[in-house]
Amino acid sequence: MSRPVVAYIHLANLRHNYRLLNRLAAGAQVMSVIKADAYGHGLRLVAPALQKEGCHSFAVTNAEEGAVLRGIIGRGSAITLLSGIFDQEGAALCCLQHLTPALTEHGQVKLLHEAGFHGQAWIKVDTGMNRLGTQDVPGLYDACKTAGIGIAGLMSHLACADEPEHALNAVQVERFERIAASLPADTPKSLLNSAGLISIGRRTTYDVVRPGIALYGAEPVASMPIGLKPVMSFCGSVIQLRDIPAGESVSYGASFITSKPVRIATISTGYADGLPRLLSNQGLTACVGTSGTAILPIVGRVCMDYCLLDASGCDIETGMQVEFWGEHVSAAKVAEQVGSIAYELFTGISSRVPRQAIE
Ligand SMILES: Cc1ncc(COP(=O)(O)O)c(C=O)c1O
């Protein structure tokens, strides 16, 4: 009998989000970013659902993720490696699995050439994020051509697209266009992630857009919600209910002391599942009972395998499910409480939590 902790993956909401983003892309190709096990949602659930919806371009982090994805989706679709390759093994996988690395270094071209790679590669240029990207686009372009590597296109990544008014957005667009102008006019271009697509889209959708977080239903630009629906519901279950008198402490460190008699619900979910420990004494959990949805506070410290709720006055029973984030409490709101972002919550769900598809 498995522990009652589960991440439900609502595929209808994923399809809704993809369609919404496809409309915003206004004719540009949507490269669905499904790295890190589809942002923790489960590659094996997400990739085929997107493929059925008409998506034929995907992005993951590295060659190992690319090889796993190729095994799931078969030949026909492009798989871009946003972090490129790091070694000979990565180059060999690009050949074997028909992967499309994003290149930032001449050393990567050499590795691909030595591996006999004659597929396509993106040139990834830094336009102001100062994280990863070449500063020598013409040099890398020529090196690819000489090595017999096709050019998939020129890509760059925005640093502040979730802040529509940020001055760096316009700077990056201007630099990107200037660099693109130095390449043949028919070179495909890609700049926008989810937030960029929403906040600065239209003129800059170019040929390919690369949404990630929006696919999973977290609004990338808080001030500009577009009607995305949450794909993940992260749930645990009530495994014990106990009445505790006033003046007792709850969980490790006795950080919560009952000021009155309370009903404590012990939930089957802890930080080893991906429930942030920073939610200790401040998290909220949705419990759907027969008389409606109650929002219950997490009391005491979140433990490795458990957390505790104050369920006083609630029609809760052993075996009932509670939701930490999803339909009733947004991941963005939970993330804000712990000084993080929805990306980190999603990718923090551990491998011991089953991902269960809901059609
Ligand atoms: C190069 C690149 N493109 C696109 C994305 C997708 O970004 P988002 O999830 O914010 O849409 C990422 C994510 O980190 C990225 O690194």
PDBQT file of the ligand as one rigid body, heavy atoms in Angstrom, charges set to zero:
ROOT
HETATM    1  C1  LIG A 401      16.525  29.451 -22.680  1.00  0.00    +0.000 C 
HETATM    2  C2  LIG A 401      15.181  29.290 -22.063  1.00  0.00    +0.000 A 
HETATM    3  N1  LIG A 401      14.093  29.461 -22.826  1.00  0.00    +0.000 NA
HETATM    4  C3  LIG A 401      12.850  29.320 -22.329  1.00  0.00    +0.000 A 
HETATM    5  C4  LIG A 401      12.644  29.007 -21.002  1.00  0.00    +0.000 A 
HETATM    6  C5  LIG A 401      11.236  28.890 -20.469  1.00  0.00    +0.000 C 
HETATM    7  O1  LIG A 401      11.026  29.924 -19.533  1.00  0.00    +0.000 OA
HETATM    8  P1  LIG A 401       9.632  30.073 -18.767  1.00  0.00    +0.000 P 
HETATM    9  O2  LIG A 401       9.431  28.838 -17.993  1.00  0.00    +0.000 OA
HETATM   10  O3  LIG A 401       9.848  31.260 -17.874  1.00  0.00    +0.000 OA
HETATM   11  O4  LIG A 401       8.599  30.284 -19.807  1.00  0.00    +0.000 OA
HETATM   12  C6  LIG A 401      13.747  28.821 -20.176  1.00  0.00    +0.000 A 
HETATM   13  C7  LIG A 401      13.553  28.493 -18.769  1.00  0.00    +0.000 C 
HETATM   14  O5  LIG A 401      14.367  28.573 -17.915  1.00  0.00    +0.000 OA
HETATM   15  C8  LIG A 401      15.044  28.964 -20.716  1.00  0.00    +0.000 A 
HETATM   16  O6  LIG A 401      16.137  28.796 -19.961  1.00  0.00    +0.000 OA
ENDROOT
TORSDOF 0
